[in-house]
């Protein structure tokens, strides 16, 4: 009995000790899990500083699929310049590691891919980025995380006014471009009855504002201004309204798919106004292809040297594309991505080997008159809109580029 009781007591004490040890181990495990959960995101948040001794991480979102997929080549065009830079030894010994994400031209998806890129990949800077609404959806997020954003692939005044210390605009403001194009329509083409067809977002609204600002200087009004949602397929009612308004010219601020439906709809109702568009539809071979040859004669703005031009940098990029991206069509949208990346590469070279976000910001703010294949760019701490200049061109036979007017600034711009 005594032996039995002693054995029972021994086992009881042993179990208590084991339970106590198990509890202590469990507490330690829980504590470690908690520390891991709290610290690892912070430690793994490579977005600060977004580079190391071997690489600089740069990213871009863009519609690789969806209604604006023709603009998807913009993101791929930036990769051309980065590959050229890397093959030449990088920037002060660092290679550029480049990430592209498909946001399908959907602001909610833009938020998701940017969050993933910033918080999981650790991005030093973004370049390009198609879509006014898409960009507005992440503008504040990028600034809050101190991520530099150079050359959004849209040009809306909300990006740069008031100045965002981390955002630098290259693209001429839609308001400026629309003002310049409207002046051309009135003064050079002699047309007074003008309609404006615009995408119902900040992109389209900014274009409309610039057109109306210019018309106000002539004491004129639009005969019709009609919005369209990005995914609309049936545009017959809108086109009939333009026809009934007597508009002799229609300025479009829409995406490629909408523009295609627009021209085809007007052909079916026998309506043939003069067509003018923002530079977002200035890839003539592409637009001629998707419209079935209907783009010939359309006048657009232009924010870069035409891809067929005999220009030193353009010739260099054309040869590089044969090596690095033979599968890509060497067109305006593709080259836009290269254009957007040029000033960021220039700033990174200016910084030198001691890279930091602050040093790169200082370099960007000191750029004066830089010109790649786009307009001359000038930034300061007080003004982050780099230019207000566009060229005016027309789609000629076989999708050729006919220059109508060289680089022109907006004489009504109030921000300069």
N, C-alpha and C positions, 0 to 999 in steps of 0.2 A: 504493500500500500504506500509506504513511505517512498519507495523507489518510483512507484507509479506517479505519486503526487509531484515528486521532484522532477520527474521527466516532463510532466505536464507544465510545471512552472517554468522549466528550462525552455521548452518550446514556446511558451507564451512570451517570455522575455526576448527570445530570439526573433519572434514574429514582430514584436513591438519595435525592436531595433531595425529590422528589415523594412518595416513600414515607414519608420522615421527617415531612414536613408532614402527610401523610394520617394517620399514626399520632398526631401531636400533636392534630390535629382530632378524631380518634376518641376519644382520651383525654379531651379537653375535653367532648365530647358525653356520654360515659359519666359523667363527673363531674357534669355538669349534670343528667342524668337521675337520678343518685343523690341529689343535693341536692333536686331536685324531689320525688322519692319520699319523702324524709325530712321536708322542711320543709312541703310543701303541705298534708298532712293536719293538721299542727299549726296552720298559718296559716288553713286552711279550717275548722278546728274552731270553728264559730261558737257552740258551746254555752257558751263563756265569752267574753263575759258573757250572750249570748242576747238582746241588745237593741242598739239604736243610738239615734240622736237622733229617728228617725222611727217606730220600731216596737218592740213587745215580742212575742217569739215564744212562743206557748203551744200545747200539744198535748194530745191524748187518744187512747187506743186504745179500741176497743169492738167488739163482735160485730155487724157489719153483715150478716153471713151466718152460717150454721151453726145449731146447736141452740139457742143463746141469742140469736138475732137479734131477738126482741122487746125485748131490753134495749138494742139498738143505738141507739135514739132518745136514750138518755142523753147520748151524745157530741154528738149534734146539738142537744140542748137547751142545752148550754153556749154554743153559737154564737149563740143568741138574745140572751143578755146581752152578749156581746162586740160584736155588731152594734149594739145599743142604745148601748153605751158609745162606740163609734167614731163613731156619728152625732151624739153629744153633744159631740164634739171630742176623744175619746180620753182618756187619762190623762196629765195634765201634758204635753200636746202629742204624745204617742206613740199611734199606732194599735195595736190588738191584731191580730197576724197569727196566725190559728188553723189548726192542722193536725189532721185526723182520719185515723186509720188503722184498717182492719179487721183484727183479729187472730183472728177466727172462734172466739173463746173457747178458744184453743189456746195454752198457755203458751210453746211453742216459737216460735209466730208472734208472740206478744207481745214476746219477746226480739228478734226480727228487726226488727219495726217500731220499737221503741224505739231500737235501735242506729242505725237509719237516721235517725230524727228527731233524735237527740242529735248524731250525728257528721256528718251531712250538712246538716241544716237549722239546727242550732244553737238548741236550745230552752231558754228561760229557766225555764219551769215546766210541769208537767203538772197537769191537773185530772181528777177522776173516774178512770175506768179500771175497767171491769167485770171481775169474776172474782177470787176469792181466790187460786187457784193461779196465775192470770196475773200478778197483782200481786206475789206472792211471788217469781216468776221474775225480776222486774226491780228489786225493791226495793233490793237492795244495789248494783246497777249504777248506778241513778240517784243514790244517795248518794255513791258513789265519784266520780262525775262532777259532784258538787255541783249537781245539778238539783233544784229545789224540786218537791215533789209535794203538792198540796193536795186533800183530800177524796177519797181513793180510794172508788170506788163499791162497795166491800165493807167490812165492818167486822169485821176479825179482830184479835185482841189481839196477834198477832205483828207487826203493822204498827207498833204504838205502844209496846209494852213489850218491852225497854227503849226509852226515847225515841230516835227517829231524828232527828237535828237538821234533816233536810231534809223530813220527812214529817209532815203535819198532818191528823189525822182529824176528819171532820165527822159521818160516819155513826155512829149509835149502835152500839156493839159488839153483835154477834150474841148474845153471851153475856148481855149486859144485856137485850136485847129478848126473848130466849127466856125469861129469868127473869120478866120483867114479864108476858108472855103466859101463862105457866104459872100464875102467881099468879091471873090473871084466870079461867082455866079452873077452877081449884080453888075459889077463894073466891066468884066471882060466878056461875059456871055450875054449881057444885056437882058437878063430875065428878071421880071418883077413878081411873077406869080409863083411863089415857092411853097412847097409842102415839106414837112419834116416827119419822118417815120423813125421812131426811136424805141429801143428796148426799155421796158419799164423797170429801170433800176438806176443806180447812180451813174453808170456808164452812159446810158441814154439821156438821162436828165441833164448831165453836164454838157453834152453836145447841144441839146435843145437850148440851154441857157446861153451858150456862146453864139448860136445862130440868132437868137432874139436880140441879144445885145448889139450885134452888128446891124440888124435890120432897124433897130431903134435909132441908130445914128443916121439912117436914111429916112426916118419917119415912116417906116414900112412895117407891115405885119405879115405873118405867115397866113396863107389862105387855108391851111389845114395843118394841124399837129396831132398825130395819132400814135398812141403807144401800142406795144405788142409784148406779150410775155415770151420768154426765151423758147419755150417748147411748143408754141402754137403752130398748128399745121394748116388750118383753113384761114386764109387771109383775104378771101373774096370780099367780105364786107368792108374791110379797111381800104382795099384798092378801089372799090367802087366809090367810096367817099372821096378819095383823092381825085378820081376822074371827074366826079360831079363838082369838085371845088374849082376845077379849071387849072390846077397846078401844072405849070409847064416844066418845072424841075422839081425833083424830090431828093432831098438830102437824107441818106440812110445812116442810122447809128444802131446797127443790129449785128447779129452773129452770122456766119457764113450760111448756115442752114436756112435761117429766116430770109436772108437776101435771095437765096436761090428760089424759095417758094414765092417770094415777092415778084421777081421778074417773070417767072413762069405763069403766075396768076394774071399779071398785067397783059401778057401775050394772049391769054385766052379771052380777055375782055376787050382787046383791041386798044389798049391804052399805052402810049409810047412817049412818056415824058423823058427829059434828060435826067440821067442818074448820076448822083454825086455821093460819095461815101467817105467815111473816115478811113484812116490808114489801116484800120483793123481788117479791111477787105482789100488790101493792096497787093496780095499775092495773086497776080494776074493769071499765071498758068493754072493754079489751083481753082480760082473762081471760074475761069473759063471752062475748066473740066467739069466741075460740079453743076454748072448752069447749062451745060450742053452747048457751049459756044456763045452764050448770050451776054457775056461780060464785055465783049469788045465795044469800045466807045464810052464805057463808064469812066468817070473822073474820080480820082481819090487823092487824099492826102498821102504823104509819104514821110516816114520818120528815119529812113536810112537810104544809103546808096542802093540803087537797084541791083539785084543779083547778077545781071548780065553786064554791068558796067566794067569798063577797063580802068580799074582803080587799084593802086598798089596793094592796099590791105585786102580788098575784095579778091584780087587775083591770088593772094597768099592763102586766104580762107578756102577758095575754090579748090586749090591743089590739096590742101589739108583734108578737105571733105572726101576727096577721092581715096585718101589713105585711111582715115579714121571712121568714116561713115558712108561707104559706097552705096548702102541701101537707102540713104536719105535723099529726097529731092532737094536740090540746092535752091530753095525758094525764100521768099520774103519772111515768112513766119519763122522758118528755121534760123535764118540769119538774125532775126530779132533777138533770139536767145543769145547769140554771140555778142551782139551789140550791147545787151544788158549787162553781160559779164565783163566787158572791157574796162569800165571805170573801177570796178571792185579789184580787178587784177592790178590795175595801175596803182591804186591806193595801197594794196598789200606790198607792192614793190617799193613804194615810197617809205613805208614804215621801217623796213630793214629787218634784221634778224630778231630784234627784241619786240616780238609781236604781243599785242594785247588789244582788247576791245577799245580801250581809251585811245591807244596810239592809232588804231585804224580810223576811229572817228575823227581824230585830229587831221589825219591825212585826207580823208574825204572832204572835210570842211575847208581844206586849203586848195582843192582842185580848181584851177582857173583856166578856162578855154581848152579843156581837153577834148580831143576829137578822134574818134575811131571811124566807124562807118556810119555814124549817126551825126546829129547836130553837135555843135560845140556845147560843152557842159561846164558850168560854173556853179560852185556851191560855196556857201559860207555858213557860219553858225546861225545866222538869222534867216537865211533863205535856202531851203532844201529842194526847191524846184529848179532843175538844172537848165531848162531851156523853154522857149516858147516858139521855136522855129519848126516849120515843116516845108516840104517841097510839094508841088502839085503836079500830078502825072495822069496820063490817060492810057487805058488799055488799047493797044493797037492790034493790027493783024498778027495772027499767030502768037497772041499773048505777049507781044512786045511792049516795052515801056517807052512811052513818048513823054519826054519832059516838057511840061507846059510852063512851069515857074520854079526857079531855083529857091534855095532856102529863104524863107520869108517869115518875119516875126509879126506878132500881133500888136499893131499900133494902139489897140484899145486895152491892152493888158494893164491892169492896175497894180499887180503884185510886184512888179520889178522895181 
